[in-house]
Amino acid sequence: MESQVLQRRIDVLDHGYVLLTDSMGSDLSVVNAARVSYDKASQVFDVKDERLLAFLRRENHTAPFRHAIVSLECYAPLLVKNQWFKHLVGGVHHDDMEFPGIDPFFAWNESSRRYVTEEEQFYIPTEWRSKPENSKQGSGLPLSEATGAMFTADLATHTKKGLSMYKYAMKCGVAPEQARLFLPAYSLYVRWRWTTSLQGAMHFINLREHSTAQEEIRVYASAVKELVGQIFPKSIGE
Ligand SMILES: Cc1cc2nc3c(=O)[nH]c(=O)nc-3n(C[C@H](O)[C@H](O)[C@H](O)COP(=O)(O)OP(=O)(O)OC[C@H]3O[C@@H](n4cnc5c(N)ncnc54)[C@H](O)[C@@H]3O)c2cc1C
């Protein structure tokens, strides 16, 4: 890896973030994995490597991109997490708070609040989008500021009520695994670790940064692209 100072964390939405925790390999690992059949390897990434990388991407030769790995810690509302966890192949979603010590290559988990009672955090947007004309689009034009402000206030009230019922249930001795039923789930922030191959990250970025993806996950995909692009600039591209 070049000796540049990496940006480790990008804040997303009102309380979320993506944190680059670890990585293995570089753009050079990708081209050298492709060249192994010729028993050749480059020491420094040059114009020939750039051409080979472009060819691999264009022709969907994906295996070389699986010789590089990134690990990210993500903190996102459950609605984003649910979409993210659909990306199954070549990566694992891991929460070391729920199952400490479990091998991340054999399990994926989220912080379910069954055992953990870290501070509750909720996504409360300040801008609201309209119902789309085409049902295949997630949402349409932004609603007016006044309407948005009304729904922001409503959601804040709803969240506060759910949270206080949750706390009350626990105070009365209800098990956390049941008390959590009171929490407004979709907006609740959850934390997890995602360890994925470079190919897995590229696939996620392609699908989730796209204009047809939900705005809330698109901003996470852009953060992933920026963080992963620091380590694999040629593979991730513009
Ligand atoms: C805009 C958008 C809207 C969506 N809407 C919905 C929705 O309404 N409901 C819903 O349930 N999901 C929805 N999804 C999720 C979508 O169906 C995918 O599950 C998600 O995008 C992950 O992509 P994937 O399956 O390609 O990823 P992965 O499961 O990580 O698979 C990666 C790639 O591996 C290959 N692969 C995976 N499994 C196999 C296999 N068994 N055999 C051979 N090759 C395999 C495929 O090439 C695949 O593309 C949506 C996704 C997007 C981007």
The ligand as an ORCA input file, in Angstrom:
! r2SCAN-3c Opt
* xyz 0 1
  C     -32.360     -1.512     -6.702
  C     -32.496     -2.826     -5.993
  C     -33.759     -3.271     -5.610
  C     -33.899     -4.493     -4.927
  N     -35.128     -4.902     -4.526
  C     -35.269     -6.063     -3.850
  C     -36.534     -6.512     -3.393
  O     -37.548     -5.865     -3.603
  N     -36.611     -7.680     -2.700
  C     -35.507     -8.439     -2.457
  O     -35.618     -9.507     -1.846
  N     -34.288     -8.057     -2.881
  C     -34.138     -6.891     -3.565
  N     -32.897     -6.487     -3.971
  C     -31.748     -7.316     -3.615
  C     -31.226     -8.135     -4.807
  O     -32.195     -9.074     -5.229
  C     -29.943     -8.870     -4.416
  O     -30.215     -9.832     -3.431
  C     -28.882     -7.954     -3.863
  O     -28.726     -6.830     -4.699
  C     -27.552     -8.672     -3.757
  O     -27.094     -8.915     -5.063
  P     -26.600    -10.355     -5.505
  O     -27.635    -11.367     -5.283
  O     -26.053    -10.173     -6.888
  O     -25.392    -10.529     -4.442
  P     -24.769    -11.853     -3.877
  O     -25.760    -12.741     -3.248
  O     -23.643    -11.379     -3.032
  O     -24.252    -12.568     -5.159
  C     -23.181    -12.011     -5.906
  C     -23.126    -12.673     -7.264
  O     -22.718    -14.021     -7.090
  C     -23.364    -14.811     -8.054
  N     -24.148    -15.830     -7.369
  C     -24.773    -15.731     -6.187
  N     -25.355    -16.877     -5.851
  C     -25.128    -17.722     -6.848
  C     -25.502    -19.052     -7.102
  N     -26.228    -19.750     -6.221
  N     -25.118    -19.617     -8.260
  C     -24.368    -18.928     -9.135
  N     -23.980    -17.659     -8.963
  C     -24.332    -17.059     -7.828
  C     -24.251    -13.924     -8.897
  O     -23.549    -13.540    -10.052
  C     -24.445    -12.726     -8.022
  O     -24.733    -11.543     -8.737
  C     -32.753     -5.283     -4.650
  C     -31.497     -4.838     -5.060
  C     -31.360     -3.627     -5.710
  C     -29.976     -3.153     -6.105
*
